[in-house]
Each structure stands twice: as structure tokens, then as C-alpha cells.
Amino acid sequence: MPNRILIADDNEPNRELLDAYLAGIDCETEIAVDGQDTLDKVASFKPDLILLDIMMPKLSGFEVCKKIKENSATKHIMILMVTALNELGDIERAVSAGTDDFLSKPVNKVELTKRVQNMLKLKDISDENERLRRYIEEMGDDRGDGNS
């Protein structure tokens, strides 16, 4: 099953460019056009990774990131903030909002695809660790049935 990537940007040419850059990666993409739409699509599309613009209407990328990372049902979603902002304060705000990584515009195709691939690998490893943790817990629960 291909990974799901949500592209969240209010600028249509930016969305189209990011979508085109991802064409070489085995993934399914969905588009969000503002902060609220991003949160709605997180619930319906259930992405593995979000390419999140910071400057968006309704809710900023900072606000969206914070909401996603504070919610136990969505905090595992990887977030790559893509922004024209590159002031140190913006990077600090992105990190404190919970972003997993950030990339400055204009986006370089090779850099974007490599970061996306690395983030998806990291997500797969995290998912596998979680499956193993649950399996070990279940094995421990099965032995604790009072037969000793």
C-alpha cells in the first residue's frame, strides 16, 4: 500500500509543483488549500506525511502543526514544513509547534524527494516498532492468566 502524502498550500502553482516533484515516489497525494482544510483532510485522508506551508489562510501552518501533534490520534503523522520564511525565529516556531523537518522555498526537487523518502522510511520504522511493542505487550498479557 503506497504512503499517503497531504500537500497543504494555499498557492496552486506551489501545490502543483510539489505534486509533480512527488511523481517519482510511490505515494498517493491529496491537496489541502488552507489550514482548516488541512485538518479536515487529515481526518478523512489519514496521511502518513504532510507537506505543510506556514503562511495559509484560516489557520497558519504553525497552528495546524500544533493541533496535529497535540492530538494522540494524529501525533504520529510526519510533518515537513515548506516555507518561504527562513528567519531563525520561524524555524524555532516550527520546531516548537512540533514539525519533524522543514524546507525553504524555492524547493529543490532532489532535496524534497530525498527528505520525503527519509521521512517515510522513518515513519515505517516507527510503525514497525509500535507493532512490535504491542505484540510484546500482548504476549505478556497472555502469560499473566493466573496459571502459575
CNS distance restraints for C-alpha pairs under 8 A (distance, minus, plus):
assign (resid   2 and name CA) (resid  26 and name CA) 5.72 0.50 0.50
assign (resid   2 and name CA) (resid  27 and name CA) 4.75 0.50 0.50
assign (resid   2 and name CA) (resid  28 and name CA) 6.29 0.50 0.50
assign (resid   3 and name CA) (resid  26 and name CA) 7.01 0.50 0.50
assign (resid   3 and name CA) (resid  27 and name CA) 4.73 0.50 0.50
assign (resid   3 and name CA) (resid  28 and name CA) 6.20 0.50 0.50
assign (resid   3 and name CA) (resid  47 and name CA) 7.53 0.50 0.50
assign (resid   3 and name CA) (resid  48 and name CA) 6.15 0.50 0.50
assign (resid   3 and name CA) (resid 120 and name CA) 7.56 0.50 0.50
assign (resid   4 and name CA) (resid  27 and name CA) 5.60 0.50 0.50
assign (resid   4 and name CA) (resid  28 and name CA) 4.80 0.50 0.50
assign (resid   4 and name CA) (resid  29 and name CA) 5.83 0.50 0.50
assign (resid   4 and name CA) (resid  30 and name CA) 7.78 0.50 0.50
assign (resid   4 and name CA) (resid  45 and name CA) 7.84 0.50 0.50
assign (resid   4 and name CA) (resid  46 and name CA) 7.40 0.50 0.50
assign (resid   4 and name CA) (resid  47 and name CA) 4.67 0.50 0.50
assign (resid   4 and name CA) (resid  48 and name CA) 5.24 0.50 0.50
assign (resid   4 and name CA) (resid  49 and name CA) 6.62 0.50 0.50
assign (resid   5 and name CA) (resid  27 and name CA) 6.75 0.50 0.50
assign (resid   5 and name CA) (resid  28 and name CA) 6.17 0.50 0.50
assign (resid   5 and name CA) (resid  29 and name CA) 4.83 0.50 0.50
assign (resid   5 and name CA) (resid  30 and name CA) 6.49 0.50 0.50
assign (resid   5 and name CA) (resid  47 and name CA) 5.32 0.50 0.50
assign (resid   5 and name CA) (resid  48 and name CA) 6.01 0.50 0.50
assign (resid   5 and name CA) (resid  49 and name CA) 4.90 0.50 0.50
assign (resid   5 and name CA) (resid  50 and name CA) 5.63 0.50 0.50
assign (resid   5 and name CA) (resid  51 and name CA) 7.32 0.50 0.50
assign (resid   6 and name CA) (resid  29 and name CA) 5.68 0.50 0.50
assign (resid   6 and name CA) (resid  30 and name CA) 4.89 0.50 0.50
assign (resid   6 and name CA) (resid  31 and name CA) 5.83 0.50 0.50
assign (resid   6 and name CA) (resid  32 and name CA) 7.05 0.50 0.50
assign (resid   6 and name CA) (resid  38 and name CA) 7.99 0.50 0.50
assign (resid   6 and name CA) (resid  41 and name CA) 7.82 0.50 0.50
assign (resid   6 and name CA) (resid  42 and name CA) 7.82 0.50 0.50
assign (resid   6 and name CA) (resid  47 and name CA) 5.90 0.50 0.50
assign (resid   6 and name CA) (resid  49 and name CA) 6.36 0.50 0.50
assign (resid   6 and name CA) (resid  50 and name CA) 4.68 0.50 0.50
assign (resid   6 and name CA) (resid  51 and name CA) 6.19 0.50 0.50
assign (resid   7 and name CA) (resid  15 and name CA) 6.49 0.50 0.50
assign (resid   7 and name CA) (resid  18 and name CA) 7.42 0.50 0.50
assign (resid   7 and name CA) (resid  19 and name CA) 7.45 0.50 0.50
assign (resid   7 and name CA) (resid  29 and name CA) 7.05 0.50 0.50
assign (resid   7 and name CA) (resid  30 and name CA) 6.17 0.50 0.50
assign (resid   7 and name CA) (resid  31 and name CA) 4.94 0.50 0.50
assign (resid   7 and name CA) (resid  32 and name CA) 6.09 0.50 0.50
assign (resid   7 and name CA) (resid  50 and name CA) 5.97 0.50 0.50
assign (resid   7 and name CA) (resid  51 and name CA) 4.89 0.50 0.50
assign (resid   7 and name CA) (resid  52 and name CA) 6.46 0.50 0.50
assign (resid   8 and name CA) (resid  15 and name CA) 7.36 0.50 0.50
assign (resid   8 and name CA) (resid  31 and name CA) 6.00 0.50 0.50
assign (resid   8 and name CA) (resid  32 and name CA) 4.54 0.50 0.50
assign (resid   8 and name CA) (resid  33 and name CA) 5.92 0.50 0.50
assign (resid   8 and name CA) (resid  34 and name CA) 6.74 0.50 0.50
assign (resid   8 and name CA) (resid  35 and name CA) 7.67 0.50 0.50
assign (resid   8 and name CA) (resid  38 and name CA) 6.13 0.50 0.50
assign (resid   8 and name CA) (resid  50 and name CA) 7.06 0.50 0.50
assign (resid   8 and name CA) (resid  51 and name CA) 5.95 0.50 0.50
assign (resid   8 and name CA) (resid  52 and name CA) 4.92 0.50 0.50
assign (resid   8 and name CA) (resid  53 and name CA) 5.96 0.50 0.50
assign (resid   9 and name CA) (resid  14 and name CA) 6.94 0.50 0.50
assign (resid   9 and name CA) (resid  15 and name CA) 6.00 0.50 0.50
assign (resid   9 and name CA) (resid  31 and name CA) 7.89 0.50 0.50
assign (resid   9 and name CA) (resid  32 and name CA) 6.44 0.50 0.50
assign (resid   9 and name CA) (resid  33 and name CA) 5.40 0.50 0.50
assign (resid   9 and name CA) (resid  34 and name CA) 6.39 0.50 0.50
assign (resid   9 and name CA) (resid  52 and name CA) 6.56 0.50 0.50
assign (resid   9 and name CA) (resid  53 and name CA) 5.11 0.50 0.50
assign (resid   9 and name CA) (resid  56 and name CA) 6.71 0.50 0.50
assign (resid  10 and name CA) (resid  15 and name CA) 7.80 0.50 0.50
assign (resid  10 and name CA) (resid  32 and name CA) 7.60 0.50 0.50
assign (resid  10 and name CA) (resid  33 and name CA) 4.53 0.50 0.50
assign (resid  10 and name CA) (resid  34 and name CA) 5.45 0.50 0.50
assign (resid  10 and name CA) (resid  53 and name CA) 7.82 0.50 0.50
assign (resid  10 and name CA) (resid  56 and name CA) 5.74 0.50 0.50
assign (resid  10 and name CA) (resid  57 and name CA) 7.31 0.50 0.50
assign (resid  11 and name CA) (resid  15 and name CA) 6.38 0.50 0.50
assign (resid  11 and name CA) (resid  33 and name CA) 7.54 0.50 0.50
assign (resid  12 and name CA) (resid  16 and name CA) 6.16 0.50 0.50
assign (resid  13 and name CA) (resid  17 and name CA) 6.08 0.50 0.50
assign (resid  14 and name CA) (resid  18 and name CA) 6.18 0.50 0.50
assign (resid  15 and name CA) (resid  19 and name CA) 6.06 0.50 0.50
assign (resid  15 and name CA) (resid  31 and name CA) 7.35 0.50 0.50
assign (resid  16 and name CA) (resid  20 and name CA) 6.07 0.50 0.50
assign (resid  17 and name CA) (resid  21 and name CA) 6.15 0.50 0.50
assign (resid  18 and name CA) (resid  22 and name CA) 6.31 0.50 0.50
assign (resid  19 and name CA) (resid  23 and name CA) 6.58 0.50 0.50
assign (resid  19 and name CA) (resid  29 and name CA) 7.26 0.50 0.50
assign (resid  21 and name CA) (resid 109 and name CA) 5.85 0.50 0.50
assign (resid  21 and name CA) (resid 112 and name CA) 7.72 0.50 0.50
assign (resid  21 and name CA) (resid 113 and name CA) 7.01 0.50 0.50
assign (resid  22 and name CA) (resid  27 and name CA) 7.75 0.50 0.50
assign (resid  22 and name CA) (resid 113 and name CA) 6.56 0.50 0.50
assign (resid  25 and name CA) (resid 113 and name CA) 7.59 0.50 0.50
assign (resid  25 and name CA) (resid 117 and name CA) 7.72 0.50 0.50
assign (resid  30 and name CA) (resid  45 and name CA) 7.50 0.50 0.50
assign (resid  32 and name CA) (resid  37 and name CA) 5.41 0.50 0.50
assign (resid  32 and name CA) (resid  38 and name CA) 5.05 0.50 0.50
assign (resid  32 and name CA) (resid  41 and name CA) 6.83 0.50 0.50
assign (resid  33 and name CA) (resid  37 and name CA) 6.13 0.50 0.50
assign (resid  33 and name CA) (resid  38 and name CA) 7.10 0.50 0.50
assign (resid  33 and name CA) (resid  56 and name CA) 7.97 0.50 0.50
assign (resid  34 and name CA) (resid  38 and name CA) 6.14 0.50 0.50
assign (resid  34 and name CA) (resid  56 and name CA) 5.42 0.50 0.50
assign (resid  34 and name CA) (resid  57 and name CA) 5.43 0.50 0.50
assign (resid  34 and name CA) (resid  58 and name CA) 6.41 0.50 0.50
assign (resid  34 and name CA) (resid  59 and name CA) 7.00 0.50 0.50
assign (resid  35 and name CA) (resid  39 and name CA) 6.57 0.50 0.50
assign (resid  35 and name CA) (resid  56 and name CA) 6.11 0.50 0.50
assign (resid  35 and name CA) (resid  57 and name CA) 6.29 0.50 0.50
assign (resid  35 and name CA) (resid  58 and name CA) 5.59 0.50 0.50
assign (resid  35 and name CA) (resid  59 and name CA) 4.29 0.50 0.50
assign (resid  35 and name CA) (resid  60 and name CA) 5.89 0.50 0.50
assign (resid  35 and name CA) (resid  61 and name CA) 6.56 0.50 0.50
assign (resid  35 and name CA) (resid  63 and name CA) 7.95 0.50 0.50
assign (resid  35 and name CA) (resid  64 and name CA) 6.06 0.50 0.50
assign (resid  36 and name CA) (resid  40 and name CA) 6.28 0.50 0.50
assign (resid  36 and name CA) (resid  58 and name CA) 6.20 0.50 0.50
assign (resid  36 and name CA) (resid  59 and name CA) 6.16 0.50 0.50
assign (resid  36 and name CA) (resid  64 and name CA) 7.83 0.50 0.50
assign (resid  37 and name CA) (resid  41 and name CA) 6.04 0.50 0.50
assign (resid  38 and name CA) (resid  42 and name CA) 6.12 0.50 0.50
assign (resid  38 and name CA) (resid  64 and name CA) 7.49 0.50 0.50
assign (resid  39 and name CA) (resid  43 and name CA) 6.56 0.50 0.50
assign (resid  39 and name CA) (resid  64 and name CA) 6.88 0.50 0.50
assign (resid  39 and name CA) (resid  68 and name CA) 7.71 0.50 0.50
assign (resid  40 and name CA) (resid  44 and name CA) 6.45 0.50 0.50
assign (resid  41 and name CA) (resid  45 and name CA) 5.29 0.50 0.50
assign (resid  41 and name CA) (resid  46 and name CA) 7.18 0.50 0.50
assign (resid  42 and name CA) (resid  46 and name CA) 5.02 0.50 0.50
assign (resid  42 and name CA) (resid  47 and name CA) 6.18 0.50 0.50
assign (resid  42 and name CA) (resid  74 and name CA) 7.98 0.50 0.50
assign (resid  47 and name CA) (resid  77 and name CA) 6.91 0.50 0.50
assign (resid  48 and name CA) (resid  77 and name CA) 5.30 0.50 0.50
assign (resid  48 and name CA) (resid  78 and name CA) 6.24 0.50 0.50
assign (resid  48 and name CA) (resid 120 and name CA) 7.44 0.50 0.50
assign (resid  48 and name CA) (resid 123 and name CA) 7.52 0.50 0.50
assign (resid  49 and name CA) (resid  77 and name CA) 5.69 0.50 0.50
assign (resid  49 and name CA) (resid  78 and name CA) 4.58 0.50 0.50
assign (resid  49 and name CA) (resid  79 and name CA) 5.69 0.50 0.50
assign (resid  49 and name CA) (resid  80 and name CA) 7.41 0.50 0.50
assign (resid  49 and name CA) (resid 119 and name CA) 7.81 0.50 0.50
assign (resid  49 and name CA) (resid 120 and name CA) 7.27 0.50 0.50
assign (resid  50 and name CA) (resid  77 and name CA) 7.38 0.50 0.50
assign (resid  50 and name CA) (resid  78 and name CA) 6.30 0.50 0.50
assign (resid  50 and name CA) (resid  79 and name CA) 4.86 0.50 0.50
assign (resid  50 and name CA) (resid  80 and name CA) 6.10 0.50 0.50
assign (resid  50 and name CA) (resid  81 and name CA) 7.95 0.50 0.50
assign (resid  51 and name CA) (resid  79 and name CA) 6.25 0.50 0.50
assign (resid  51 and name CA) (resid  80 and name CA) 4.99 0.50 0.50
assign (resid  51 and name CA) (resid  81 and name CA) 5.84 0.50 0.50
assign (resid  51 and name CA) (resid  82 and name CA) 6.34 0.50 0.50
assign (resid  52 and name CA) (resid  61 and name CA) 6.12 0.50 0.50
assign (resid  52 and name CA) (resid  79 and name CA) 6.77 0.50 0.50
assign (resid  52 and name CA) (resid  80 and name CA) 6.04 0.50 0.50
assign (resid  52 and name CA) (resid  81 and name CA) 4.61 0.50 0.50
assign (resid  52 and name CA) (resid  82 and name CA) 5.66 0.50 0.50
assign (resid  53 and name CA) (resid  61 and name CA) 5.67 0.50 0.50
assign (resid  53 and name CA) (resid  81 and name CA) 5.79 0.50 0.50
assign (resid  53 and name CA) (resid  82 and name CA) 4.96 0.50 0.50
assign (resid  53 and name CA) (resid  83 and name CA) 5.52 0.50 0.50
assign (resid  54 and name CA) (resid  60 and name CA) 5.54 0.50 0.50
assign (resid  54 and name CA) (resid  61 and name CA) 3.88 0.50 0.50
assign (resid  54 and name CA) (resid  62 and name CA) 6.16 0.50 0.50
assign (resid  54 and name CA) (resid  81 and name CA) 6.75 0.50 0.50
assign (resid  54 and name CA) (resid  82 and name CA) 6.90 0.50 0.50
assign (resid  54 and name CA) (resid  83 and name CA) 5.77 0.50 0.50
assign (resid  55 and name CA) (resid  60 and name CA) 5.57 0.50 0.50
assign (resid  55 and name CA) (resid  61 and name CA) 6.32 0.50 0.50
assign (resid  55 and name CA) (resid  83 and name CA) 7.50 0.50 0.50
assign (resid  56 and name CA) (resid  60 and name CA) 5.09 0.50 0.50
assign (resid  56 and name CA) (resid  61 and name CA) 6.58 0.50 0.50
assign (resid  59 and name CA) (resid  63 and name CA) 5.93 0.50 0.50
assign (resid  59 and name CA) (resid  64 and name CA) 6.39 0.50 0.50
assign (resid  60 and name CA) (resid  64 and name CA) 6.26 0.50 0.50
assign (resid  61 and name CA) (resid  65 and name CA) 5.91 0.50 0.50
assign (resid  61 and name CA) (resid  81 and name CA) 7.57 0.50 0.50
assign (resid  62 and name CA) (resid  66 and name CA) 6.19 0.50 0.50
assign (resid  62 and name CA) (resid  93 and name CA) 7.14 0.50 0.50
assign (resid  62 and name CA) (resid  94 and name CA) 6.06 0.50 0.50
assign (resid  62 and name CA) (resid  97 and name CA) 5.77 0.50 0.50
assign (resid  63 and name CA) (resid  67 and name CA) 6.24 0.50 0.50
assign (resid  63 and name CA) (resid  97 and name CA) 7.33 0.50 0.50
assign (resid  64 and name CA) (resid  68 and name CA) 6.21 0.50 0.50
assign (resid  65 and name CA) (resid  69 and name CA) 6.09 0.50 0.50
assign (resid  65 and name CA) (resid  79 and name CA) 7.35 0.50 0.50
assign (resid  65 and name CA) (resid  97 and name CA) 5.85 0.50 0.50
assign (resid  65 and name CA) (resid  98 and name CA) 6.30 0.50 0.50
assign (resid  65 and name CA) (resid  99 and name CA) 6.47 0.50 0.50
assign (resid  66 and name CA) (resid  70 and name CA) 5.99 0.50 0.50
assign (resid  66 and name CA) (resid  97 and name CA) 4.68 0.50 0.50
assign (resid  66 and name CA) (resid  98 and name CA) 6.10 0.50 0.50
assign (resid  67 and name CA) (resid  71 and name CA) 6.33 0.50 0.50
assign (resid  68 and name CA) (resid  74 and name CA) 5.49 0.50 0.50
assign (resid  68 and name CA) (resid  75 and name CA) 5.62 0.50 0.50
assign (resid  68 and name CA) (resid  77 and name CA) 7.76 0.50 0.50
assign (resid  69 and name CA) (resid  74 and name CA) 6.45 0.50 0.50
assign (resid  69 and name CA) (resid  75 and name CA) 4.07 0.50 0.50
assign (resid  69 and name CA) (resid  76 and name CA) 7.44 0.50 0.50
assign (resid  69 and name CA) (resid  77 and name CA) 7.85 0.50 0.50
assign (resid  69 and name CA) (resid  97 and name CA) 7.76 0.50 0.50
assign (resid  69 and name CA) (resid  98 and name CA) 6.13 0.50 0.50
assign (resid  70 and name CA) (resid  74 and name CA) 7.91 0.50 0.50
assign (resid  70 and name CA) (resid  75 and name CA) 6.27 0.50 0.50
assign (resid  71 and name CA) (resid  75 and name CA) 5.62 0.50 0.50
assign (resid  72 and name CA) (resid  76 and name CA) 7.88 0.50 0.50
assign (resid  78 and name CA) (resid  99 and name CA) 7.63 0.50 0.50
assign (resid  78 and name CA) (resid 100 and name CA) 6.11 0.50 0.50
assign (resid  78 and name CA) (resid 119 and name CA) 6.98 0.50 0.50
assign (resid  78 and name CA) (resid 120 and name CA) 7.95 0.50 0.50
assign (resid  78 and name CA) (resid 123 and name CA) 7.13 0.50 0.50
assign (resid  79 and name CA) (resid  99 and name CA) 5.31 0.50 0.50
assign (resid  79 and name CA) (resid 100 and name CA) 5.29 0.50 0.50
assign (resid  79 and name CA) (resid 101 and name CA) 6.65 0.50 0.50
assign (resid  80 and name CA) (resid  99 and name CA) 6.37 0.50 0.50
assign (resid  80 and name CA) (resid 100 and name CA) 5.98 0.50 0.50
assign (resid  80 and name CA) (resid 101 and name CA) 4.83 0.50 0.50
assign (resid  80 and name CA) (resid 102 and name CA) 5.12 0.50 0.50
assign (resid  80 and name CA) (resid 103 and name CA) 7.09 0.50 0.50
assign (resid  81 and name CA) (resid  94 and name CA) 7.49 0.50 0.50
assign (resid  81 and name CA) (resid  99 and name CA) 6.64 0.50 0.50
assign (resid  81 and name CA) (resid 101 and name CA) 6.33 0.50 0.50
assign (resid  81 and name CA) (resid 102 and name CA) 4.42 0.50 0.50
assign (resid  81 and name CA) (resid 103 and name CA) 6.13 0.50 0.50
assign (resid  82 and name CA) (resid 102 and name CA) 5.77 0.50 0.50
assign (resid  82 and name CA) (resid 103 and name CA) 4.82 0.50 0.50
assign (resid  82 and name CA) (resid 104 and name CA) 5.75 0.50 0.50
assign (resid  82 and name CA) (resid 105 and name CA) 6.64 0.50 0.50
assign (resid  82 and name CA) (resid 107 and name CA) 7.90 0.50 0.50
assign (resid  83 and name CA) (resid 102 and name CA) 7.62 0.50 0.50
assign (resid  83 and name CA) (resid 103 and name CA) 6.43 0.50 0.50
assign (resid  83 and name CA) (resid 104 and name CA) 5.03 0.50 0.50
assign (resid  83 and name CA) (resid 105 and name CA) 5.49 0.50 0.50
assign (resid  84 and name CA) (resid 104 and name CA) 5.57 0.50 0.50
assign (resid  84 and name CA) (resid 105 and name CA) 4.72 0.50 0.50
assign (resid  84 and name CA) (resid 106 and name CA) 7.11 0.50 0.50
assign (resid  85 and name CA) (resid  90 and name CA) 6.53 0.50 0.50
assign (resid  85 and name CA) (resid 104 and name CA) 6.93 0.50 0.50
assign (resid  85 and name CA) (resid 105 and name CA) 7.88 0.50 0.50
assign (resid  86 and name CA) (resid  90 and name CA) 6.40 0.50 0.50
assign (resid  86 and name CA) (resid  91 and name CA) 6.73 0.50 0.50
assign (resid  86 and name CA) (resid 104 and name CA) 6.43 0.50 0.50
assign (resid  87 and name CA) (resid  91 and name CA) 6.61 0.50 0.50
assign (resid  88 and name CA) (resid  92 and name CA) 6.26 0.50 0.50
assign (resid  89 and name CA) (resid  93 and name CA) 6.13 0.50 0.50
assign (resid  90 and name CA) (resid  94 and name CA) 6.11 0.50 0.50
assign (resid  91 and name CA) (resid  95 and name CA) 6.23 0.50 0.50
assign (resid  91 and name CA) (resid 102 and name CA) 7.72 0.50 0.50
assign (resid  92 and name CA) (resid  96 and name CA) 6.13 0.50 0.50
assign (resid  93 and name CA) (resid  97 and name CA) 6.04 0.50 0.50
assign (resid  94 and name CA) (resid  98 and name CA) 6.50 0.50 0.50
assign (resid  94 and name CA) (resid  99 and name CA) 5.70 0.50 0.50
assign (resid  94 and name CA) (resid 102 and name CA) 7.81 0.50 0.50
assign (resid  95 and name CA) (resid  99 and name CA) 5.28 0.50 0.50
assign (resid  95 and name CA) (resid 100 and name CA) 7.43 0.50 0.50
assign (resid  95 and name CA) (resid 101 and name CA) 7.91 0.50 0.50
assign (resid 103 and name CA) (resid 107 and name CA) 7.10 0.50 0.50
assign (resid 103 and name CA) (resid 112 and name CA) 7.65 0.50 0.50
assign (resid 107 and name CA) (resid 111 and name CA) 7.61 0.50 0.50
assign (resid 107 and name CA) (resid 112 and name CA) 6.75 0.50 0.50
assign (resid 108 and name CA) (resid 112 and name CA) 6.07 0.50 0.50
assign (resid 109 and name CA) (resid 113 and name CA) 6.08 0.50 0.50
assign (resid 110 and name CA) (resid 114 and name CA) 6.08 0.50 0.50
assign (resid 111 and name CA) (resid 115 and name CA) 6.12 0.50 0.50
assign (resid 112 and name CA) (resid 116 and name CA) 6.06 0.50 0.50
assign (resid 113 and name CA) (resid 117 and name CA) 6.05 0.50 0.50
assign (resid 114 and name CA) (resid 118 and name CA) 6.12 0.50 0.50
assign (resid 115 and name CA) (resid 119 and name CA) 6.00 0.50 0.50
assign (resid 116 and name CA) (resid 120 and name CA) 6.11 0.50 0.50
assign (resid 117 and name CA) (resid 121 and name CA) 6.20 0.50 0.50
assign (resid 118 and name CA) (resid 122 and name CA) 6.16 0.50 0.50
assign (resid 119 and name CA) (resid 123 and name CA) 6.13 0.50 0.50
assign (resid 120 and name CA) (resid 124 and name CA) 6.15 0.50 0.50
assign (resid 121 and name CA) (resid 125 and name CA) 6.26 0.50 0.50
assign (resid 122 and name CA) (resid 126 and name CA) 6.17 0.50 0.50
assign (resid 123 and name CA) (resid 127 and name CA) 6.07 0.50 0.50
assign (resid 124 and name CA) (resid 128 and name CA) 6.16 0.50 0.50
assign (resid 125 and name CA) (resid 129 and name CA) 6.17 0.50 0.50
assign (resid 126 and name CA) (resid 130 and name CA) 6.19 0.50 0.50
assign (resid 127 and name CA) (resid 131 and name CA) 6.25 0.50 0.50
assign (resid 128 and name CA) (resid 132 and name CA) 6.18 0.50 0.50
assign (resid 129 and name CA) (resid 133 and name CA) 6.06 0.50 0.50
assign (resid 130 and name CA) (resid 134 and name CA) 6.20 0.50 0.50
assign (resid 131 and name CA) (resid 135 and name CA) 6.13 0.50 0.50
assign (resid 132 and name CA) (resid 136 and name CA) 6.11 0.50 0.50
assign (resid 133 and name CA) (resid 137 and name CA) 6.20 0.50 0.50
assign (resid 134 and name CA) (resid 138 and name CA) 6.15 0.50 0.50
assign (resid 135 and name CA) (resid 139 and name CA) 6.20 0.50 0.50
assign (resid 136 and name CA) (resid 140 and name CA) 6.23 0.50 0.50
assign (resid 137 and name CA) (resid 141 and name CA) 6.20 0.50 0.50
assign (resid 138 and name CA) (resid 142 and name CA) 6.18 0.50 0.50
assign (resid 139 and name CA) (resid 143 and name CA) 6.56 0.50 0.50
assign (resid 140 and name CA) (resid 144 and name CA) 6.44 0.50 0.50
assign (resid 141 and name CA) (resid 145 and name CA) 7.21 0.50 0.50
